Amino acid sequence: MTKKGKKQKMTNPLLRKFSLGLWIVSILFMIILGYFIYSANILPVKYFLAIVILFVVLMAIHGIFILNKKTRTWFLILLNILAFVFMAVEAFAILKINDTLTFLRENLGAHFETNVYNIVVNKDSQYASLEDIKTKEIKTVKDMEDMTLVESALKRKVEVSILYEENIVDLLLEVSNNKELIILVNSGNYDAMIQNDEDYEGKVRILDTIEVVTEKEEMDANIDVTKEPFVVYLSGIDTRSNSLPSRSLSDVNILLAVNPKTKNILMIHIPRDYYVQLHGTTGNKDKLTHSGTIGGIELSMSTIEDLLEIEIPYYIRVNFNAVVNLVDAIGGININSDVNYSFTCWTDRSCTFNPGLNYVGGKCALAFARERHAYDSGDRHRGENQEQVIELIINKITSSSTLITNYNNILNALDGTFETNLTTEDITNLVKMQIDDMASWHINSVNVDGTGAYLPTYSYPNQNLYVMNPNMESVHTAIAKLNDVLETPNE
């Protein structure tokens, strides 16, 4: 062999050293990626081991060519280019997995709750700012076990004296007629008053708001969500802010009964105005939506448990703003309007729907989900609309193309807009199960029904409000279907 031929086989020492260093760095990247994949806990063992074996084989082959002094220069350069590409992909994957784990840790397993209070005065009062109510008397009610936290938060803003009354509804009605009165009211009670009296908001003014954050103890449901049937209560809350106040109107009430063994999901919509006995109360029944303003998510869940004779271990509370953000993040959805006429949404006059498919963004998707005035069946049809919007969002999010192209937007849209006692482990175990068996799910729905009426309620005993008296036959049908879905098949 000629000397020239020998030189062609020789590799530049600096290139070989660089390639060796790059190989070591590549191994570190793969180890870090493997750790993050393991920490995410969403891959079944068989897939995780396959990835580990693939990593080892690739690194071994890479190393053999680098350590072999006969490897041609051009091939070594090609390996280095491929190593950079793989490291870039691995870095991207590490960042995405880290974002996901951070999102899950911050948003799952509710640890705190926020109570929002409004300082409310008469619209025509002389009070224009907090400075105007300094040293004045503020009336409120004791709606927390420890009101010292509320008092401290209020007095950090303005020095006032506090007088406790018995009935917050009476205070809300009084301040709309009394120019001297100042009240402190839970935002949920304030929103309920506006909902029951469309003219109320024009009679009063909110001077300021305070927030009280307290630690929340969640009981472990002690359920293996991959093996045992379970129920999730989905509560869509009506609040005029981006926050998730612990007490708010529960305007969307949907149960999801999930059986991981049979792969069946039953979706049950309960109208917001359903006239039910609030758990632990006597006397007048009340609208289901009011349960959230009186006792928060816990009272709503207990009341539904009484109605449907079921145990509800899990909940998800979603701010209506989450719908807007999420639909926009996934690029809109195609909503099917199943009536043979066009209509403009009552809650947003800029949103009009025509018969058939309507491609909309978040604002109009929410308006459609809240619409009832356009239908003869009112709240019944609204429940069907809500179920359609939920199903469309789920279907689009779970499509691979949407997740890849809109991943960051989806996480940002959901961040801080929902609250749940489902844990990170619950969610990752469900994902792992789905990846493992790739089974299809069967989703069915049933809605409880009723008849409209005007009756006094537990919250508003001195006036008649629109309610829906339950059709008990539809309730019993829902109970029977719930039991069917939640029945565990014999092994």
N, C-alpha and C positions, 0 to 999 in steps of 0.2 A: 504494500500500500504506500502511496506517495505521502510526502510530508503535508501536501495540501489537503489530502483526504483526512489525515489525522487532525488537522486544524479545524476542519469542518465539524468533526465530532466533539471537539472541545467546547465547553460552555464557559462563558465569562464568569470568573469567580464571584464578582460582585453581584451578577444576576442570580447566581445560585444561592448566595447568602440572602439576598432580598427575597427570593422565592421561599427559602426555608423559613424566614421570619414571617412571611405572609401566610404560610401553611400553619404555623403555630397560632397566629392571630385568628385564622379561620376556625381552628379547633376550639379556641376560647369562645368565639361567636356561637358555634354550634352547641357548646356546653351551656351557655347562657340561654339560648333559645330553648334547649331541652328543659332547662329548669323552669322557664316561664310556662311552657306547655304543660309541664307536670303540675305547677302551681295553679294553673287555670282549672284543672280537674274536670275537663269536659271531654277528654278522649278516653274511650275504653282501653283497657290494658293491651289488648291485641294490636290496636292501632298505634299506641304509644311505643310498644316494643318494636313494631315494624319501622317506625320513624328512627328510633335509636339505632337499630341495625343498619338502616340506610345511611345514617350519619357516619357510623363507624366504617362502613364499606367505602363510602366516598372519600373519607379522610385517609383511609389506608391506601387506596389507589393513588390519591393525590401525593401522599408521602413517598410511595414507591418510585414514582416518576421523578420527584424532586431529588431523592437520595441517589438515584441511579445516574452516575456520571456520564452515561452514554446518551442521556436524553438530549434531543436536539434543542437548539436555542429557540427556534420558532415555536416548538411545542411547549417549551417552558413558559414562553411569553403568553401563549394561548391559555395555559393553566392559570397564570397569574390574572389574566383578564376575567376568566371564569370565576376565580376566587373572589375578585372584587364584586362581580355581579351577584354571586351567592351571598356575600356579606351584606350587600345593600338590601337584598330581599330579606335576609335574616334580621337586620336592624329594623326594617319596616315592620316585620312580624312581631318583634319584641315590643316596639312602641305600641302597636295595636293591642296586643295582649295586655300590656301594662295599663293602657287606657281603659280597657274593658274591666280589668280587675279593680282598678280605682273606682270606676263608675259603680260597680256592684257593691263594693264595700261602703261607699258613701250613700247609696240610695236604697239598699236592701236591709231588712231587719231594723225597723224604726226604733231609734233610741231616744229621740226627743220629740216633744210636741210643742207647737207654738199657739199661744192664745193671743188673739188680736182684739184690742179694745178701741172703740171710737169715742172721742169726746164730742158730744153732740149738743148743739144749741138751736134755738129757734132761728129761722131764716131772717126774721126782722129784728133780731136782738141787737144790742149794742156791742156784743162781743165779736171782735174781728180777728183776734189773735190770742195766744196763750197769755200774753202780758195783761190782757183785759180781764182775765178770770183769776188773776193772782189774788190770793187770800180769800177767794170766794168759796162757797160750799158746792160740792159736787155730789149728786145722788147716784147710787148704783145698787146692785144686789150682790149677795154672796153666791157666786156660781162656781167658785173653786174652794177646795178644802182649806188651802192656805192663801188667803187674800193679801197677806203681807207682801207677797211678791208683786202683786198688782199695785198695791199702795206705793211701794218703793219705786217702781217703774214710773208711776204717775208723778210722784213728788220729785223725781229727778228732772222732770221737765218743767213743772210748775208747782209752787207751794200753795196747796189748797187744803181745805178740810173735807172729810168724806163722811157722808151720812148713808147708812144702809137702809134700803126699803125692802119690801117683800116681793113685789111683782114688777118685772122688767117691762112687761107689756104696758102696764099702767103708766110707767115713766116715759116710755116711747110716745104714747098717746098724749101725755100731758105736755111734753116739751114742744110738740107741734102747735100748741095753743098758748104756751106760757113763755113770754119773752125774757123772763128773768131766770128761768130754770136752766141748769147745766147738768147733763147726765153723762155717765160713763157706761157704755154698753158693749157687750160682746158683739163682734162684727157679725156673727151668725144670727143673732137676734135682730140686728139692724137690717140685714139682708132679707130676713123673713118678713119684717114689717113692710119693706118696699115691695116685696113680692105680693103681699096680701092687699096692699093699697098703692096703686100705681101713681097716685098723686102725692104720696108721703114725701118722696125725695125733694119735692119742690117746697115743702113746708119747713125743712130743717137744714142745718149746715153741719159738716164735720170740721171741727177746728183742728184736730190733730188725731193721730193714732199712736198707740203704744203696743209693744209686743213683749210677751212674757214667755220665755222658753224654759221648759221644765223637763227633767229627765223622765223617760217613760220606760217602765218595766214591761217587757213583752214575755209572756209565758211561752215556754217551748211547747209547740204543738205535738212534739214527739211522734211524728208521722214520717214514714219512709215514702216519699212522694213517688217513687219508682215502683212501689209494690202495693201500696194501700190507696183505696179511693179517698178523695178529699174534696172539699168545697171551698171555693174562693168567692168572696163578696167583692164585687166591683162597684165602687161608689164614685160617681162623678159629681164633684162639688161645685156649687155656684158661688164663686167669690169674685169680687171686683179687683183683685190684685193677683200678683204672680206667686203669692205665698200660699201655704197650705195651713190655714188656721185650723186648730183642733176641733172647733165647733163651727159648722157651716151647713147650709142646706144640702141635703142629699138628693139631688135632682135626677141622677141616673142610678138605678138600683138593679143590678144584674148579678145573678148567681151563676157561677160556672162549676158544675159538678163534673169532676174528672176521675175517670177510672183508668189507670195506667195499664192494667192487665188486659182489659177488653178493648182499649183504645177508643173509648166512647167519651164524648163531652156533651153535657146537656146545658143549654143556655136558657135561663129563666129571667124574664123581665117582669119587674114589679112596678106598677105606676107610682110616680112620686106622690100622687094625691090619695093613695090607698088609705082607707079609713081603718086604722088598726089600733089595738090597745098597746100603748107603749109599755115596754117591759118594766115591771115594778111599779106601775101606776094604777090608780083606780079612778072611777068616774068616767068622764068623757074620753072617747077615743081621739086620735089625732091623725093628721097626715103623716105618712111615713117620712116625707122630706123634713118635717120638723124635728124628728128624732135626732138628727145630726146637730141641730142648734141647741138642743137641751142637754144631751149627754154624749155628743161626739160619736165617733165610729163604733164605740162599744155598745151604746144604746141602740144604734141602728142594727147592729148584728144581733143583739139579744132579741129585739123586737121581731126580726125576720125569722130567727130560730123558733120563737113561739108560734109564729104564723104557719111556718112550713114544717114544724116538728122535726127539725134537722139541726145538727151541730155544725157550726161554721168556724173552722180553726184559722182560716187565713182571710186577709183583706188586702185590697189595693185601692187607695184613694187617689183619684186623678183630678187635677185642676182642669177646668174647661180650656184654659190656655194651652194645656199640653196637646189637645187635639189640633189646635191651630198650628202650633210649632211642629208637631210630628208630621202632619199631612204636608206641610210646606217642605219639610226636610226630605221627604220621599218623593217629592215632585208632583204632588197632587194625586187624586183618585177619581175613578169613573163611577159616579153615583147613578143608580137607576131609579128614576121617579116613576112609580108604578100607577100613577093616576093619569087620566086622559085629558088633563088640562094643565095649563101653566099657572104658576103661582109665585108670588114674591114672599120671601120669608118674613115673618112677623118680627123676629129679633134683629134682623139686619136687612133693611130695605134695599140694599145694593145687591142682594143675592136672589136671583130668579131661576126657577127650575122649569124646564120643559119636559113633556112626556118622553120617556126613554132615557138614554145615557146622557149624563151631564158631567163634563170634565171640570173639576173645581179644585181650588186651593184650600188651605186650612180654614180661612175665615168663613167661606160658604159651606164647607163640610160641617163645621160646628153649627151654623145656622140651620142646616138641614136636619142635624141630629136633635135640635131643640124645637123644631117646628111642630105645632099641633093645630093651629088655627086654620090651616089650609085643608084639613081633613074632617069629614063627618064623624069619624071615629075618634078624633082628638088624640088623647094620650095613648090610646092603644096603637095608633099608627106611629106616633112618635117613638114608642118602644121598638117597633120594627125598624124604623129608620136608624136608631142607635145601634141595633144589632148589625145592620148592614154596614154602617161606617166602621164598626169594630172589625168585622170580618174582612172588609176591604183593606184596612190598614195592616192587619195580620198577614194577609195573603201577599201584599206588596213588600212588606218588610222581610218576609221569609224567602223572597226570591233572591237568588244569588247575585244577580246584577245590581239590585237595589242596595244590598248590603255592601258590595264592593265599592260602588260609586258614591254612596251617600253615608258611609259608615260614621264618619266624624259628625256629620250633620244630625244623624239620628241620635247619637249619644248626647250631643249638646242640646237637642230639642227635648229630650227626656230628663236631663239632669235637673233635679230640684223641683220637677213638676208633678211628682207622684210620691206616695208614701205607702209602704207595705211591710207586713211582718214576715213575709217570705224571706228566707235567708239566702245568702250567696250559695250555700251548700245545696239548698233546695233547687235553685235554678240550675246550677251546674250539673247536678245529678240528673235532672230532667233532660238537659241537653245531651249529656253522655248517653243516657238511655236511648234517646232518639237517634243519635249517631250510630249506636250499636245495632239497633234492630231495623232502622229506617222504615218503620211501620207507618201506614197511613191512618189518620184519625177520622172518626165519624162524628160529625157535629150535628146535633139536633137542637131544636128550640121549642119552648112552650111558654106561653104568656098567661098569667092570671088575669082575670077580667073582673068587671064590676059595673055598677050603675052610678051615674053622677047624681049628686044631691048637695044641698046647702045646709050645713049643720054646725053647731058649736063644737069647738075642739078643746083638747086639754090645754093647749097653749093660749087659745083665744076663746075663753068660755063665754064671753059676753057679746059675741057676734057670730054670725053664720058665715062660714067659708065654704068654698067649693071643695068637695071631697068625692072620693069614689068608694061606694059601699062594695065590699068584696062579694063576688059571685063564688060562693063556697064550693060549688061543683067544680069550677075551674081550679080552685085552690087544692081540692082533694085530688084532681087529676095531676096537678104539678107534683104533689107529694108522692103519688104512686110512681110517676116517672123518675123522680129523684131516687126513690128506693130501688127501682130497677137498675138505674145506672150505677149506683153505689154498691150494689150487691157484688160481693167477691166470689168469683167462680171457684169451684172446687179444684184443688190442684190435681 
